[in-house]
Amino acid sequence: TQLLEQSPQFLSIQEGENLTVYCNSSSVFSSLQWYRQEPGEGPVLLVTVVTGGEVKKLKRLTFQFGDARKDSSLHITAAQPGDTGLYLCAGEKVGTYKYIFGTGTRLKVLA
Amino acid sequence: SAVISQKPSRDICQRGTSLTIQCQVDSQVTMMFWYRQQPGQSLTLIATANQGSEATYESGFVIDKFPISRPNLTFSTLTVSNMSPEDSSIYLCSVGGGSENTGELFFGEGSRLTVL
């Protein structure tokens, strides 16, 4: 059973546009992470959010953890072709040290 | 950080055979995780492997199909037994994770398995 639903599933935009990816669940998580994966490689961590309502910024990327620690969003400003990839949220199951991954959002930024 | 090496990087196998995937880490870690990523999809956790104890499997995965070894703190193997085309997937080894560590998961490049 997939606990984390991401939307949209696919996104193709022009360079310079803004976008938001959502990660939603009915479960509470101890922490939530966002990863980006490129073809032929394993996922690479972008950010970890721990506190409900927390907002973190990483250059053009803004991450938010929901107040109830059940959902998160990733906003990219002025997208660039280098942002192309598979974006995955991952929630830490409470008390388990294990991460469950979301359904994924495949982003393509066109030059 | 951790550097993870997986072998084989890819393989093509016949239905009914078994394949063992190796995962080597450059540092000692308590927990190792095995994930499966089917083409174009996200990662699904198969099991957690702790040194000195049996692996813990997630719902839908069983030891008979995916036996795991964890002989020491830097190495683990995952065997995919009696393979069928539905087992065609990328298998990823991961370390780290959770509140016990820094929270970051480090991944190998994966083992791409194709079953004919």
HADDOCK unambig.tbl for C-alpha pairs under 7 A between the chains (distance, minus, plus):
assign (segid A and resid 40 and name CA) (segid B and resid 109 and name CA) 6.57 0.50 0.50
assign (segid A and resid 41 and name CA) (segid B and resid 109 and name CA) 4.69 0.50 0.50
assign (segid A and resid 42 and name CA) (segid B and resid 107 and name CA) 5.22 0.50 0.50
assign (segid A and resid 42 and name CA) (segid B and resid 108 and name CA) 5.82 0.50 0.50
assign (segid A and resid 42 and name CA) (segid B and resid 109 and name CA) 4.87 0.50 0.50
assign (segid A and resid 42 and name CA) (segid B and resid 110 and name CA) 6.56 0.50 0.50
assign (segid A and resid 43 and name CA) (segid B and resid 107 and name CA) 6.56 0.50 0.50
assign (segid A and resid 45 and name CA) (segid B and resid 104 and name CA) 6.63 0.50 0.50
assign (segid A and resid 92 and name CA) (segid B and resid 98 and name CA) 6.39 0.50 0.50
assign (segid A and resid 97 and name CA) (segid B and resid 97 and name CA) 6.09 0.50 0.50
assign (segid A and resid 97 and name CA) (segid B and resid 98 and name CA) 3.82 0.50 0.50
assign (segid A and resid 97 and name CA) (segid B and resid 99 and name CA) 6.08 0.50 0.50
assign (segid A and resid 97 and name CA) (segid B and resid 100 and name CA) 6.90 0.50 0.50
assign (segid A and resid 98 and name CA) (segid B and resid 97 and name CA) 6.62 0.50 0.50
assign (segid A and resid 98 and name CA) (segid B and resid 98 and name CA) 6.03 0.50 0.50
assign (segid A and resid 100 and name CA) (segid B and resid 45 and name CA) 6.84 0.50 0.50
assign (segid A and resid 101 and name CA) (segid B and resid 42 and name CA) 6.81 0.50 0.50
assign (segid A and resid 101 and name CA) (segid B and resid 43 and name CA) 5.88 0.50 0.50
assign (segid A and resid 101 and name CA) (segid B and resid 44 and name CA) 6.81 0.50 0.50
assign (segid A and resid 102 and name CA) (segid B and resid 42 and name CA) 6.69 0.50 0.50
assign (segid A and resid 103 and name CA) (segid B and resid 41 and name CA) 6.97 0.50 0.50
assign (segid A and resid 103 and name CA) (segid B and resid 42 and name CA) 5.26 0.50 0.50
assign (segid A and resid 104 and name CA) (segid B and resid 41 and name CA) 6.98 0.50 0.50
assign (segid A and resid 104 and name CA) (segid B and resid 42 and name CA) 5.54 0.50 0.50
